[in-house]
């Protein structure tokens, strides 16, 4: 039986990759890391997952707190938190009041745009929010291959952005949308009856993770997403990025694979729903594979990243089809006991993925 090394963190992506490798008939050897991360509970999760799948598991111990430089390895750096998506099961007292700078009417009292007309749409186009400006700068002039319109009247509503040719609507949601879930659902259902697909992004996703949002839109348009370029300003990389972490992990996996006589190494990175990390890009994976085959005795290795072009929603759907038990996984960067915080980047992406997949996230949140 062919052998493979699986980088297993205990997270949603890595367990999905493990399930796919087993489906392909590999004899799997899981490798995890205790590297000084604040979310050390993921190591225990990985052990339990490996036991469930009856695969060999090793955990290498390295100390990346020696260097720090990340909110995950330096306790003096806080993990960034955002207003989480509304899950329908929590108290909403903590959600700040609607600022009135998006539509001019408080969310709970807002009615469908029955009375809005072309003039109102023009006003909205002339007074865009900062987030709308950021996204429009990337959508205009057919930069993604198709023409988009902004603040466009459709039926009794006005949508943020729409591609009429591909029938794709993009809506930007701020904290006020957590209080208007029924209204948004009503809008989306109407658009779906008209043959439109609605893509929703939280404002902070566009502000902090624009490349990923554009990848999702490109994938829906049917165009080939351009891998996000390395950002010139290192301050644009999220503080949860651990310097060279995937390079370190893959190097350990490469050594382990050479000892085992395995030719395949599986890693659960993806370039669509990611947090802007430079070592999650397809060109990085290709470059590491080239290096691996230059730097080893056998020189016959493949770095397998089967999730590289999937969104978080697609990953969850794929894992569910392969009977992955996501209740055993963890994604949170800053858990409280055995509960996820629900507000860090990883939690936001996970919650959005489950919501769009129409599946309830089985983990517990504070």
C-alpha positions as YAML, in Angstrom:
chain: A
units: angstrom
residues:
- id: 1
  name: UNK
  ca: [0.00, 0.00, 0.00]
- id: 2
  name: UNK
  ca: [1.31, 3.47, -0.88]
- id: 3
  name: UNK
  ca: [2.23, 5.66, 2.08]
- id: 4
  name: UNK
  ca: [1.53, 9.32, 2.74]
- id: 5
  name: UNK
  ca: [2.35, 11.83, 5.47]
- id: 6
  name: UNK
  ca: [-0.64, 13.95, 6.50]
- id: 7
  name: UNK
  ca: [-0.12, 17.26, 8.29]
- id: 8
  name: UNK
  ca: [-2.86, 16.96, 10.92]
- id: 9
  name: UNK
  ca: [-3.52, 19.99, 13.10]
- id: 10
  name: UNK
  ca: [-6.89, 18.94, 14.48]
- id: 11
  name: UNK
  ca: [-8.60, 21.58, 12.37]
- id: 12
  name: UNK
  ca: [-11.40, 21.38, 9.86]
- id: 13
  name: UNK
  ca: [-9.19, 21.44, 6.76]
- id: 14
  name: UNK
  ca: [-6.61, 18.90, 7.87]
- id: 15
  name: UNK
  ca: [-9.14, 16.26, 8.92]
- id: 16
  name: UNK
  ca: [-10.88, 16.67, 5.56]
- id: 17
  name: UNK
  ca: [-7.54, 16.07, 3.83]
- id: 18
  name: UNK
  ca: [-6.97, 12.96, 5.98]
- id: 19
  name: UNK
  ca: [-10.35, 11.59, 4.93]
- id: 20
  name: UNK
  ca: [-9.55, 12.22, 1.26]
- id: 21
  name: UNK
  ca: [-6.15, 10.52, 1.50]
- id: 22
  name: UNK
  ca: [-7.72, 7.46, 3.14]
- id: 23
  name: UNK
  ca: [-10.36, 7.38, 0.43]
- id: 24
  name: UNK
  ca: [-7.57, 7.26, -2.15]
- id: 25
  name: UNK
  ca: [-6.19, 4.17, -0.45]
- id: 26
  name: UNK
  ca: [-3.12, 5.62, 1.25]
- id: 27
  name: UNK
  ca: [-1.55, 4.20, 4.38]
- id: 28
  name: UNK
  ca: [-1.54, 7.44, 6.34]
- id: 29
  name: UNK
  ca: [0.98, 8.70, 8.87]
- id: 30
  name: UNK
  ca: [-0.31, 11.81, 10.62]
- id: 31
  name: UNK
  ca: [2.09, 14.46, 11.85]
- id: 32
  name: UNK
  ca: [1.15, 17.27, 14.23]
- id: 33
  name: UNK
  ca: [3.06, 19.96, 16.05]
- id: 34
  name: UNK
  ca: [3.26, 21.41, 19.51]
- id: 35
  name: UNK
  ca: [5.01, 24.66, 18.66]
- id: 36
  name: UNK
  ca: [4.03, 26.91, 21.54]
- id: 37
  name: UNK
  ca: [0.70, 27.92, 20.02]
- id: 38
  name: UNK
  ca: [-1.87, 29.49, 22.33]
- id: 39
  name: UNK
  ca: [-4.48, 27.08, 20.90]
- id: 40
  name: UNK
  ca: [-2.54, 24.04, 22.10]
- id: 41
  name: UNK
  ca: [-5.78, 22.10, 22.49]
- id: 42
  name: UNK
  ca: [-5.57, 21.37, 18.75]
- id: 43
  name: UNK
  ca: [-2.86, 18.78, 19.47]
- id: 44
  name: UNK
  ca: [-5.25, 16.75, 21.64]
- id: 45
  name: UNK
  ca: [-7.90, 17.07, 18.95]
- id: 46
  name: UNK
  ca: [-5.46, 15.73, 16.36]
- id: 47
  name: UNK
  ca: [-4.61, 12.73, 18.57]
- id: 48
  name: UNK
  ca: [-8.28, 11.84, 18.95]
- id: 49
  name: UNK
  ca: [-8.92, 12.25, 15.22]
- id: 50
  name: UNK
  ca: [-5.96, 10.01, 14.37]
- id: 51
  name: UNK
  ca: [-7.25, 7.39, 16.81]
- id: 52
  name: UNK
  ca: [-10.72, 7.53, 15.27]
- id: 53
  name: UNK
  ca: [-9.30, 6.90, 11.82]
- id: 54
  name: UNK
  ca: [-6.83, 4.32, 13.16]
- id: 55
  name: UNK
  ca: [-3.77, 6.02, 11.69]
- id: 56
  name: UNK
  ca: [-0.29, 6.40, 13.16]
- id: 57
  name: UNK
  ca: [0.19, 9.80, 14.80]
- id: 58
  name: UNK
  ca: [3.31, 11.65, 15.86]
- id: 59
  name: UNK
  ca: [3.54, 15.11, 17.40]
- id: 60
  name: UNK
  ca: [6.81, 16.98, 16.94]
- id: 61
  name: UNK
  ca: [7.70, 19.53, 19.61]
- id: 62
  name: UNK
  ca: [9.32, 22.78, 18.52]
- id: 63
  name: UNK
  ca: [9.33, 26.14, 20.23]
- id: 64
  name: UNK
  ca: [8.35, 28.99, 17.95]
- id: 65
  name: UNK
  ca: [7.78, 31.23, 20.97]
- id: 66
  name: UNK
  ca: [11.55, 31.68, 20.83]
- id: 67
  name: UNK
  ca: [10.93, 34.02, 17.91]
- id: 68
  name: UNK
  ca: [7.32, 35.07, 18.54]
- id: 69
  name: UNK
  ca: [6.14, 37.58, 15.97]
- id: 70
  name: UNK
  ca: [2.59, 36.20, 15.89]
- id: 71
  name: UNK
  ca: [-0.52, 36.45, 18.04]
- id: 72
  name: UNK
  ca: [-0.51, 32.63, 18.09]
- id: 73
  name: UNK
  ca: [2.96, 32.33, 19.60]
- id: 74
  name: UNK
  ca: [3.32, 35.52, 21.61]
- id: 75
  name: UNK
  ca: [0.99, 35.95, 24.59]
- id: 76
  name: UNK
  ca: [1.70, 39.69, 24.56]
- id: 77
  name: UNK
  ca: [-0.02, 40.05, 21.19]
- id: 78
  name: UNK
  ca: [-3.81, 39.85, 21.23]
- id: 79
  name: UNK
  ca: [-5.72, 37.76, 18.69]
- id: 80
  name: UNK
  ca: [-7.82, 40.20, 16.59]
- id: 81
  name: UNK
  ca: [-11.56, 39.79, 17.17]
- id: 82
  name: UNK
  ca: [-14.48, 40.87, 14.99]
- id: 83
  name: UNK
  ca: [-18.25, 41.01, 15.24]
- id: 84
  name: UNK
  ca: [-19.15, 37.38, 14.47]
- id: 85
  name: UNK
  ca: [-21.86, 36.23, 12.05]
- id: 86
  name: UNK
  ca: [-25.25, 35.89, 13.75]
- id: 87
  name: UNK
  ca: [-25.76, 32.21, 14.58]
- id: 88
  name: UNK
  ca: [-29.28, 32.48, 15.93]
- id: 89
  name: UNK
  ca: [-28.41, 30.90, 19.29]
- id: 90
  name: UNK
  ca: [-26.77, 33.69, 21.23]
- id: 91
  name: UNK
  ca: [-27.66, 36.87, 23.07]
- id: 92
  name: UNK
  ca: [-27.27, 39.88, 20.77]
- id: 93
  name: UNK
  ca: [-26.85, 42.49, 23.50]
- id: 94
  name: UNK
  ca: [-23.12, 42.69, 22.70]
- id: 95
  name: UNK
  ca: [-23.74, 43.77, 19.09]
- id: 96
  name: UNK
  ca: [-23.15, 47.53, 18.73]
- id: 97
  name: UNK
  ca: [-26.03, 49.68, 17.48]
- id: 98
  name: UNK
  ca: [-26.31, 50.31, 13.77]
- id: 99
  name: UNK
  ca: [-24.30, 53.42, 12.92]
- id: 100
  name: UNK
  ca: [-26.68, 54.63, 10.23]
- id: 101
  name: UNK
  ca: [-23.87, 55.07, 7.67]
- id: 102
  name: UNK
  ca: [-24.89, 52.30, 5.28]
- id: 103
  name: UNK
  ca: [-28.54, 52.83, 4.48]
- id: 104
  name: UNK
  ca: [-29.54, 55.72, 6.73]
- id: 105
  name: UNK
  ca: [-32.23, 53.73, 8.58]
- id: 106
  name: UNK
  ca: [-31.79, 51.55, 11.64]
- id: 107
  name: UNK
  ca: [-31.82, 47.86, 10.71]
- id: 108
  name: UNK
  ca: [-34.78, 46.70, 12.86]
- id: 109
  name: UNK
  ca: [-37.07, 49.38, 11.35]
- id: 110
  name: UNK
  ca: [-35.87, 49.04, 7.78]
- id: 111
  name: UNK
  ca: [-38.51, 48.00, 5.24]
- id: 112
  name: UNK
  ca: [-37.93, 46.36, 1.88]
- id: 113
  name: UNK
  ca: [-37.04, 49.00, -0.66]
- id: 114
  name: UNK
  ca: [-40.57, 49.26, -2.07]
- id: 115
  name: UNK
  ca: [-40.38, 53.05, -2.24]
- id: 116
  name: UNK
  ca: [-36.84, 53.35, -3.46]
- id: 117
  name: UNK
  ca: [-36.31, 54.34, -7.07]
- id: 118
  name: UNK
  ca: [-33.58, 55.13, -9.51]
- id: 119
  name: UNK
  ca: [-32.94, 58.44, -7.74]
- id: 120
  name: UNK
  ca: [-32.31, 56.66, -4.43]
- id: 121
  name: UNK
  ca: [-29.94, 54.22, -6.13]
- id: 122
  name: UNK
  ca: [-28.07, 57.18, -7.60]
- id: 123
  name: UNK
  ca: [-27.74, 58.72, -4.13]
- id: 124
  name: UNK
  ca: [-26.29, 55.49, -2.81]
- id: 125
  name: UNK
  ca: [-23.80, 55.31, -5.68]
- id: 126
  name: UNK
  ca: [-22.73, 58.87, -4.99]
- id: 127
  name: UNK
  ca: [-22.26, 58.20, -1.27]
- id: 128
  name: UNK
  ca: [-20.64, 54.77, -0.97]
- id: 129
  name: UNK
  ca: [-19.29, 53.42, 2.29]
- id: 130
  name: UNK
  ca: [-15.55, 52.90, 2.60]
- id: 131
  name: UNK
  ca: [-15.98, 49.14, 2.25]
- id: 132
  name: UNK
  ca: [-18.04, 49.57, -0.92]
- id: 133
  name: UNK
  ca: [-15.29, 51.77, -2.36]
- id: 134
  name: UNK
  ca: [-12.67, 49.11, -1.65]
- id: 135
  name: UNK
  ca: [-14.59, 46.33, -3.39]
- id: 136
  name: UNK
  ca: [-15.81, 48.46, -6.29]
- id: 137
  name: UNK
  ca: [-12.22, 49.43, -7.06]
- id: 138
  name: UNK
  ca: [-11.61, 45.74, -7.87]
- id: 139
  name: UNK
  ca: [-14.92, 44.99, -9.63]
- id: 140
  name: UNK
  ca: [-15.20, 47.93, -12.00]
- id: 141
  name: UNK
  ca: [-13.99, 47.94, -15.62]
- id: 142
  name: UNK
  ca: [-14.41, 44.16, -16.00]
- id: 143
  name: UNK
  ca: [-11.33, 43.42, -13.91]
- id: 144
  name: UNK
  ca: [-12.75, 39.97, -13.10]
- id: 145
  name: UNK
  ca: [-13.82, 39.36, -16.70]
- id: 146
  name: UNK
  ca: [-17.44, 40.52, -16.42]
- id: 147
  name: UNK
  ca: [-19.23, 43.84, -15.97]
- id: 148
  name: UNK
  ca: [-20.58, 44.67, -12.52]
- id: 149
  name: UNK
  ca: [-23.06, 47.39, -11.58]
- id: 150
  name: UNK
  ca: [-23.20, 48.98, -8.14]
- id: 151
  name: UNK
  ca: [-26.24, 50.05, -6.12]
- id: 152
  name: UNK
  ca: [-28.51, 48.59, -8.78]
- id: 153
  name: UNK
  ca: [-32.33, 48.46, -8.40]
- id: 154
  name: UNK
  ca: [-33.62, 44.90, -8.77]
- id: 155
  name: UNK
  ca: [-37.32, 44.38, -8.20]
- id: 156
  name: UNK
  ca: [-38.25, 46.18, -4.99]
- id: 157
  name: UNK
  ca: [-34.67, 46.14, -3.71]
- id: 158
  name: UNK
  ca: [-31.34, 47.79, -4.35]
- id: 159
  name: UNK
  ca: [-28.31, 45.47, -4.35]
- id: 160
  name: UNK
  ca: [-24.75, 46.48, -3.54]
- id: 161
  name: UNK
  ca: [-23.20, 44.93, -6.67]
- id: 162
  name: UNK
  ca: [-24.56, 42.76, -9.47]
- id: 163
  name: UNK
  ca: [-23.23, 41.03, -12.57]
- id: 164
  name: UNK
  ca: [-26.33, 40.83, -14.77]
- id: 165
  name: UNK
  ca: [-24.66, 38.57, -17.34]
- id: 166
  name: UNK
  ca: [-23.77, 35.87, -14.78]
- id: 167
  name: UNK
  ca: [-26.70, 36.72, -12.43]
- id: 168
  name: UNK
  ca: [-24.47, 37.07, -9.38]
- id: 169
  name: UNK
  ca: [-25.23, 39.54, -6.60]
- id: 170
  name: UNK
  ca: [-22.66, 40.64, -4.02]
- id: 171
  name: UNK
  ca: [-23.90, 42.04, -0.70]
- id: 172
  name: UNK
  ca: [-21.70, 43.59, 1.99]
- id: 173
  name: UNK
  ca: [-22.86, 43.03, 5.55]
- id: 174
  name: UNK
  ca: [-21.97, 45.06, 8.62]
- id: 175
  name: UNK
  ca: [-22.85, 44.37, 12.24]
- id: 176
  name: UNK
  ca: [-26.40, 45.65, 11.65]
- id: 177
  name: UNK
  ca: [-27.19, 42.61, 9.50]
- id: 178
  name: UNK
  ca: [-27.02, 40.40, 12.56]
- id: 179
  name: UNK
  ca: [-30.20, 42.17, 13.67]
- id: 180
  name: UNK
  ca: [-31.89, 41.94, 10.27]
- id: 181
  name: UNK
  ca: [-31.42, 38.27, 9.49]
- id: 182
  name: UNK
  ca: [-35.06, 37.73, 8.46]
- id: 183
  name: UNK
  ca: [-34.96, 40.72, 6.15]
- id: 184
  name: UNK
  ca: [-31.78, 39.52, 4.44]
- id: 185
  name: UNK
  ca: [-33.27, 36.04, 4.07]
- id: 186
  name: UNK
  ca: [-36.37, 37.55, 2.45]
- id: 187
  name: UNK
  ca: [-34.20, 39.49, -0.01]
- id: 188
  name: UNK
  ca: [-32.08, 36.46, -0.86]
- id: 189
  name: UNK
  ca: [-35.10, 34.25, -1.43]
- id: 190
  name: UNK
  ca: [-36.58, 36.80, -3.83]
- id: 191
  name: UNK
  ca: [-33.34, 37.04, -5.81]
- id: 192
  name: UNK
  ca: [-33.05, 33.26, -5.97]
- id: 193
  name: UNK
  ca: [-36.53, 33.03, -7.49]
- id: 194
  name: UNK
  ca: [-35.25, 35.40, -10.18]
- id: 195
  name: UNK
  ca: [-32.28, 33.12, -10.89]
- id: 196
  name: UNK
  ca: [-29.63, 35.11, -9.04]
- id: 197
  name: UNK
  ca: [-26.96, 33.74, -6.71]
- id: 198
  name: UNK
  ca: [-26.21, 35.93, -3.71]
- id: 199
  name: UNK
  ca: [-22.70, 36.15, -2.26]
- id: 200
  name: UNK
  ca: [-22.46, 37.81, 1.16]
- id: 201
  name: UNK
  ca: [-19.28, 39.11, 2.75]
- id: 202
  name: UNK
  ca: [-18.83, 40.68, 6.16]
- id: 203
  name: UNK
  ca: [-17.30, 44.14, 5.97]
- id: 204
  name: UNK
  ca: [-14.21, 43.04, 7.89]
- id: 205
  name: UNK
  ca: [-13.63, 40.25, 5.35]
- id: 206
  name: UNK
  ca: [-13.29, 42.79, 2.56]
- id: 207
  name: UNK
  ca: [-11.19, 45.17, 4.63]
- id: 208
  name: UNK
  ca: [-8.75, 42.56, 5.94]
- id: 209
  name: UNK
  ca: [-9.01, 39.76, 3.39]
- id: 210
  name: UNK
  ca: [-9.84, 41.36, 0.05]
- id: 211
  name: UNK
  ca: [-7.84, 38.87, -2.04]
- id: 212
  name: UNK
  ca: [-9.79, 35.95, -0.61]
- id: 213
  name: UNK
  ca: [-13.15, 37.65, -1.29]
- id: 214
  name: UNK
  ca: [-12.12, 38.30, -4.88]
- id: 215
  name: UNK
  ca: [-11.10, 34.66, -5.28]
- id: 216
  name: UNK
  ca: [-14.58, 33.55, -4.18]
- id: 217
  name: UNK
  ca: [-16.23, 35.92, -6.66]
- id: 218
  name: UNK
  ca: [-13.89, 34.78, -9.47]
- id: 219
  name: UNK
  ca: [-14.70, 31.15, -8.76]
- id: 220
  name: UNK
  ca: [-18.44, 31.87, -8.99]
- id: 221
  name: UNK
  ca: [-17.95, 33.76, -12.24]
- id: 222
  name: UNK
  ca: [-16.19, 30.75, -13.70]
- id: 223
  name: UNK
  ca: [-12.98, 32.66, -14.29]
- id: 224
  name: UNK
  ca: [-9.65, 31.34, -13.12]
- id: 225
  name: UNK
  ca: [-8.82, 33.04, -9.84]
- id: 226
  name: UNK
  ca: [-5.44, 34.75, -9.89]
- id: 227
  name: UNK
  ca: [-3.50, 33.56, -6.84]
- id: 228
  name: UNK
  ca: [-3.13, 36.43, -4.37]
- id: 229
  name: UNK
  ca: [0.18, 38.18, -4.82]
- id: 230
  name: UNK
  ca: [2.53, 38.57, -1.92]
- id: 231
  name: UNK
  ca: [1.77, 41.88, -0.31]
- id: 232
  name: UNK
  ca: [4.52, 44.42, -0.32]
- id: 233
  name: UNK
  ca: [3.66, 45.84, 3.08]
- id: 234
  name: UNK
  ca: [4.13, 43.25, 5.78]
- id: 235
  name: UNK
  ca: [1.63, 45.10, 7.99]
- id: 236
  name: UNK
  ca: [-1.08, 43.83, 5.63]
- id: 237
  name: UNK
  ca: [-0.39, 40.22, 6.65]
- id: 238
  name: UNK
  ca: [-2.62, 39.33, 9.65]
- id: 239
  name: UNK
  ca: [-0.87, 39.21, 13.01]
- id: 240
  name: UNK
  ca: [-2.07, 35.59, 13.35]
- id: 241
  name: UNK
  ca: [0.41, 34.63, 10.62]
- id: 242
  name: UNK
  ca: [3.18, 32.51, 12.17]
- id: 243
  name: UNK
  ca: [6.44, 33.29, 10.33]
- id: 244
  name: UNK
  ca: [7.42, 30.45, 7.96]
- id: 245
  name: UNK
  ca: [5.16, 27.98, 9.80]
- id: 246
  name: UNK
  ca: [4.13, 25.91, 6.78]
- id: 247
  name: UNK
  ca: [7.73, 25.80, 5.57]
- id: 248
  name: UNK
  ca: [8.76, 24.41, 8.95]
- id: 249
  name: UNK
  ca: [5.90, 21.91, 9.04]
- id: 250
  name: UNK
  ca: [6.47, 20.73, 5.48]
- id: 251
  name: UNK
  ca: [10.19, 20.35, 6.13]
- id: 252
  name: UNK
  ca: [9.47, 18.04, 9.07]
- id: 253
  name: UNK
  ca: [6.93, 16.16, 6.95]
- id: 254
  name: UNK
  ca: [9.47, 15.83, 4.15]
- id: 255
  name: UNK
  ca: [12.05, 14.29, 6.47]
- id: 256
  name: UNK
  ca: [9.42, 11.93, 7.91]
- id: 257
  name: UNK
  ca: [8.27, 10.92, 4.43]
- id: 258
  name: UNK
  ca: [11.82, 10.14, 3.34]
- id: 259
  name: UNK
  ca: [12.33, 7.89, 6.35]
- id: 260
  name: UNK
  ca: [9.00, 6.13, 5.71]
- id: 261
  name: UNK
  ca: [9.58, 5.74, 1.99]
- id: 262
  name: UNK
  ca: [6.44, 7.79, 1.30]
- id: 263
  name: UNK
  ca: [6.21, 9.93, -1.82]
- id: 264
  name: UNK
  ca: [3.15, 12.00, -0.96]
- id: 265
  name: UNK
  ca: [2.69, 14.72, 1.65]
- id: 266
  name: UNK
  ca: [-0.80, 16.11, 2.23]
- id: 267
  name: UNK
  ca: [-1.48, 19.59, 3.61]
- id: 268
  name: UNK
  ca: [-4.82, 21.34, 4.08]
- id: 269
  name: UNK
  ca: [-4.04, 24.84, 2.83]
- id: 270
  name: UNK
  ca: [-6.46, 26.69, 0.57]
- id: 271
  name: UNK
  ca: [-6.09, 29.91, -1.39]
- id: 272
  name: UNK
  ca: [-9.74, 31.03, -1.39]
- id: 273
  name: UNK
  ca: [-10.95, 31.20, 2.21]
- id: 274
  name: UNK
  ca: [-7.69, 31.91, 3.96]
- id: 275
  name: UNK
  ca: [-6.46, 34.72, 6.17]
- id: 276
  name: UNK
  ca: [-3.99, 36.28, 3.76]
- id: 277
  name: UNK
  ca: [-1.11, 33.99, 4.68]
- id: 278
  name: UNK
  ca: [1.64, 33.91, 2.02]
- id: 279
  name: UNK
  ca: [2.34, 30.21, 2.63]
- id: 280
  name: UNK
  ca: [-1.18, 29.16, 1.61]
- id: 281
  name: UNK
  ca: [-0.76, 30.04, -2.07]
- id: 282
  name: UNK
  ca: [-0.54, 27.54, -4.96]
- id: 283
  name: UNK
  ca: [2.80, 28.95, -6.12]
- id: 284
  name: UNK
  ca: [4.25, 28.41, -2.64]
- id: 285
  name: UNK
  ca: [3.19, 24.74, -2.69]
- id: 286
  name: UNK
  ca: [4.71, 24.31, -6.16]
- id: 287
  name: UNK
  ca: [7.94, 25.97, -5.08]
- id: 288
  name: UNK
  ca: [8.26, 23.78, -1.98]
- id: 289
  name: UNK
  ca: [7.69, 20.63, -4.03]
- id: 290
  name: UNK
  ca: [10.45, 21.68, -6.42]
- id: 291
  name: UNK
  ca: [12.78, 22.31, -3.49]
- id: 292
  name: UNK
  ca: [11.86, 18.98, -1.88]
- id: 293
  name: UNK
  ca: [12.86, 17.08, -5.00]
- id: 294
  name: UNK
  ca: [16.16, 18.94, -5.20]
- id: 295
  name: UNK
  ca: [17.05, 18.57, -1.54]
- id: 296
  name: UNK
  ca: [16.40, 14.87, -0.85]
- id: 297
  name: UNK
  ca: [18.01, 11.56, -1.69]
- id: 298
  name: UNK
  ca: [15.03, 10.05, -3.46]
- id: 299
  name: UNK
  ca: [13.89, 13.29, -5.13]
- id: 300
  name: UNK
  ca: [10.45, 11.90, -5.84]
- id: 301
  name: UNK
  ca: [7.92, 13.77, -3.71]
- id: 302
  name: UNK
  ca: [4.53, 15.31, -4.32]
- id: 303
  name: UNK
  ca: [3.04, 17.98, -2.08]
- id: 304
  name: UNK
  ca: [-0.70, 17.33, -2.22]
- id: 305
  name: UNK
  ca: [-3.01, 20.25, -1.44]
- id: 306
  name: UNK
  ca: [-6.45, 18.98, -2.53]
- id: 307
  name: UNK
  ca: [-8.31, 21.91, -0.94]
- id: 308
  name: UNK
  ca: [-6.19, 24.63, -2.53]
- id: 309
  name: UNK
  ca: [-8.95, 25.97, -4.81]
- id: 310
  name: UNK
  ca: [-11.97, 25.30, -2.59]
- id: 311
  name: UNK
  ca: [-13.91, 27.72, -0.44]
- id: 312
  name: UNK
  ca: [-14.58, 26.86, 3.20]
- id: 313
  name: UNK
  ca: [-18.15, 26.01, 2.25]
- id: 314
  name: UNK
  ca: [-16.99, 23.58, -0.43]
- id: 315
  name: UNK
  ca: [-14.52, 21.99, 1.98]
- id: 316
  name: UNK
  ca: [-17.27, 21.39, 4.55]
- id: 317
  name: UNK
  ca: [-19.55, 19.93, 1.90]
- id: 318
  name: UNK
  ca: [-16.76, 17.66, 0.65]
- id: 319
  name: UNK
  ca: [-15.92, 16.50, 4.16]
- id: 320
  name: UNK
  ca: [-19.55, 15.84, 4.97]
- id: 321
  name: UNK
  ca: [-19.83, 13.69, 1.83]
- id: 322
  name: UNK
  ca: [-16.87, 11.70, 3.18]
- id: 323
  name: UNK
  ca: [-18.41, 11.30, 6.65]
- id: 324
  name: UNK
  ca: [-16.02, 13.65, 8.45]
- id: 325
  name: UNK
  ca: [-17.09, 14.29, 12.05]
- id: 326
  name: UNK
  ca: [-16.46, 18.01, 12.40]
- id: 327
  name: UNK
  ca: [-17.47, 17.95, 16.06]
- id: 328
  name: UNK
  ca: [-13.99, 16.54, 16.72]
- id: 329
  name: UNK
  ca: [-12.23, 19.51, 15.11]
- id: 330
  name: UNK
  ca: [-11.17, 22.93, 16.30]
- id: 331
  name: UNK
  ca: [-10.50, 26.11, 14.34]
- id: 332
  name: UNK
  ca: [-10.41, 28.81, 17.02]
- id: 333
  name: UNK
  ca: [-7.22, 30.79, 17.60]
- id: 334
  name: UNK
  ca: [-8.24, 31.92, 21.07]
- id: 335
  name: UNK
  ca: [-10.57, 29.38, 22.72]
- id: 336
  name: UNK
  ca: [-12.13, 29.84, 26.14]
- id: 337
  name: UNK
  ca: [-11.80, 26.46, 27.81]
- id: 338
  name: UNK
  ca: [-13.35, 23.94, 25.42]
- id: 339
  name: UNK
  ca: [-15.42, 26.59, 23.63]
- id: 340
  name: UNK
  ca: [-14.51, 28.57, 20.49]
- id: 341
  name: UNK
  ca: [-14.47, 32.36, 20.78]
- id: 342
  name: UNK
  ca: [-16.63, 32.86, 17.66]
- id: 343
  name: UNK
  ca: [-14.91, 36.16, 16.80]
- id: 344
  name: UNK
  ca: [-11.37, 35.46, 15.55]
- id: 345
  name: UNK
  ca: [-10.60, 35.16, 11.82]
- id: 346
  name: UNK
  ca: [-10.64, 31.36, 11.94]
- id: 347
  name: UNK
  ca: [-14.02, 31.24, 13.69]
- id: 348
  name: UNK
  ca: [-15.54, 33.78, 11.31]
- id: 349
  name: UNK
  ca: [-14.46, 31.78, 8.25]
- id: 350
  name: UNK
  ca: [-15.66, 28.54, 9.80]
- id: 351
  name: UNK
  ca: [-19.07, 29.89, 10.82]
- id: 352
  name: UNK
  ca: [-19.60, 31.44, 7.40]
- id: 353
  name: UNK
  ca: [-18.65, 28.15, 5.73]
- id: 354
  name: UNK
  ca: [-21.13, 26.10, 7.74]
- id: 355
  name: UNK
  ca: [-23.88, 28.69, 7.27]
- id: 356
  name: UNK
  ca: [-23.44, 28.71, 3.49]
- id: 357
  name: UNK
  ca: [-23.30, 24.91, 3.43]
- id: 358
  name: UNK
  ca: [-26.63, 24.79, 5.28]
- id: 359
  name: UNK
  ca: [-25.09, 22.69, 8.05]
- id: 360
  name: UNK
  ca: [-25.04, 23.51, 11.76]
- id: 361
  name: UNK
  ca: [-21.52, 23.84, 13.12]
- id: 362
  name: UNK
  ca: [-21.27, 21.11, 15.79]
- id: 363
  name: UNK
  ca: [-18.62, 22.78, 17.96]
- id: 364
  name: UNK
  ca: [-19.49, 24.90, 20.99]
- id: 365
  name: UNK
  ca: [-19.07, 28.68, 21.04]
- id: 366
  name: UNK
  ca: [-18.97, 31.09, 23.97]
...
